[in-house]
Amino acid sequence: MLKSAAAITALSAGRLALGPQPAAHAAEAHHDGQRPDTVSMAMHIHASWSEGPGSMEGHLDQATKTGIDVLFWTEHDFRMAEHGYPDVIHMTGPTETVNKVVWTWATQSAGTLATSQVAWDPAMSSPGDEAVPGSLHLAALSSGRDAASVGVKGSAANTVDQRSVYDQKITVDVFPAVVSPDSYLTLTVTTSWRPATHGRPAGQYTLTYIIDGTRSRSRTRDGITGTVHVPAHQGRWNTVEMRPEEDLARLWPDIEAADAAMSNLTLSAVSTRGRNAEGWFDLLRITRPPRSANAVLKKQAELMRGYAHRFPAVRQHQAMEVSLLKPTHFNWYGPRITMPTFAQPTPTADPNPDAAIAAIDMIHAAGGLASYNHPFGTSNPAVLPVAQQDTMRASVAASIVTDKAMGADILEVGYPSRGGVDLDHHAQVWDVCSRNGLFLTGTGVSDDHSGQDWFGQQANFVTWAYSKSRELDHLLPSLSSGNVFFGNPAVFTGTLGLLVDGQAPMGSVTVSRARTRNVRVLADRLPAGSTVRVVRGTVDLAGPGVPEPGTTFQDLPATEFKRGYVDLKVDTGAPTFVRVEVRPAGSATPVALSNPVWLLRDTPAGGIPRHRRVS
């Protein structure tokens, strides 16, 4: 053991040019009975610039409560840029195509109505929209004193109706035919979810703009509900203007108002006390002042700096999900994030795979790493039958091997379920890649869009890096070298690692003509009754025509890891890869997975990546 530790120390000193090598340090720490230095990372997080109810505040609150060290903001690029988003809706019917995007209005009602009407009126148009005839007619009459309403809720294909309120202006032409303090028209904006604060409950903050014939603008709030009375003349067309970011800031000056999305937009007629409410809406516009492509990234960075004072335990890093590509999305991790250009004028994916390769080349040129995201897609249905999952795994694995993962460095593996496919089948795709000499770092992710329950939600995996700090200068080399493990932080609080022949840490690709090699499996704080499964496969370069993992398993009880490690003699008469999983008693789903080591007999034709090479 002393010789091994000395060799590891010498190795680490000799490899400083490759960046920090914390796995060797981790091995020493295990030998000394200490906890190695690990940094927990939430690597795929969406807030108020992406679809869903999430806010940066909500995610940072969850990261603090769950003890996560690092949070990467991976907002969708085209959503941050609002590329091709519908900006002018003419209110001509329940569906309308804007910028080749289908916008839909769905009728909804609340309370007890005596009568109501939702109609698309071709004969009524605002003076500003006469070239496109038509408008929305709403009428409501409550059956008693309590409020009752009827209206329409907007949505758009690919949820591009949802967008940040940063610098946003909403204008709509409105004709209040019959309105009063007891009967009025409304435009309601539901914004992002925030945690409980300043005596207010957790929830999505809402702004309701009331058009009741008032001649002055006023604002009131009740908890997380804000009301803004908007001036408008009864009996004629008015163009009314709303600025949600400004109203959020005025109503709740303690929040970061720019950290909010317009997640729902509703137009309604509201009646109370049996008073009739009636009017027309036309020409809805959602705009922002002209700005540079990277202005939104600068605003995000500004919010990050502001939140750093409130949530000092969490280190934030700017990242991005480059999304309008095939066959999947790619996360960009690195120091110089910029807004990409978009090949299509509409918010649709470029079908040319060369576009994905070019995007990854761009990421690498900027000194970043690219992650091949959610290989089974973005949906989250119930888990499919095993035979169907097997077919899907074979198809996806063959595609990734054929395209060499488009040149990506990282593969998202740690999804308990995604696209109807369980964690084992995600890991099998990874194994097929390892079998074919694709040296991809596996990570665990949540792809969370809500920021409400990091531990309790189904997709809750995080990634731990052996790293000297939480800074990119240390984290990126750990990721590129595979010096990470991943799992469910709600149930796994230990560490995992591998060390080959006392020299090569987890993620390494080594070459030796030896017939047998020693792989030290490092593991501590294993759940009681759990099993460490050793997964081995042959690196036979079978190609996309054989998209099977071809792996074998060896299960070691947790009780064998009393010293923090177990040494395995691995037959390397054929080139081999090895990784491990932690499986709790009575569960079919792993709670933690290591990255592999590759034990080759010859240097591969394409060479060994610099950060994975051990001389």
Buried (B, 14 or more C-beta within 10 A) or exposed (E): EEEBBEBBBEBBEEBEEBBBBBBBBBBBBBBEEEBBBBBBBBBBBBBBBBBBBBBBBBBBBBBBEBBBBBBBBBBBBBBBBBBBBBEBBBBBEEEBEBBEBBBBBEEEBEBEBEEBEBEBBEEBBBEEBEEBBBBBBBBBBBEEEEBBBBBBBBBBBBEBBBBBBBBBBBBBBBBBBBBBEBBBBBBBBBBBBBBEBEEBEEBBBBBBBBBBBBEEEEEEBEEBBBBBBBBBEBEEBBBBEBBBBBBBBBBBEEBBBBBBBBBBBBBBBBBBEBBBBBBBBBBBBBEBEEEEBBBBBEBBBEBBEEBEEEBEEBBBBBBBBBBBBEBBBBBBBBEEBBBBEBBBEBBBBBEEEEBBBBBBEBBBEEEBBBBBBBBBBEEBEEBBEEEEBBEBBBBBBBBBBEBBBBBBBBBBBBBBBBBBBBBBBBBBBBBBBBBBBBBBBBBBBBBBBBBBEBEEBEBBBBBBBBBBBBBBEBBBBBBBBBBBBBBBBBBBEBBBBBBBBBBBBBBBBBBBEEEEBBBBBBBBEBBEEBBBBBBBBBBBEBEBEBBBBBBEEEEBEBEBBEEBBBEBEBEBEEBBBBBBBBBBEEEEEBBBBBBBBBBBBEEBEEEBBEBBBBE
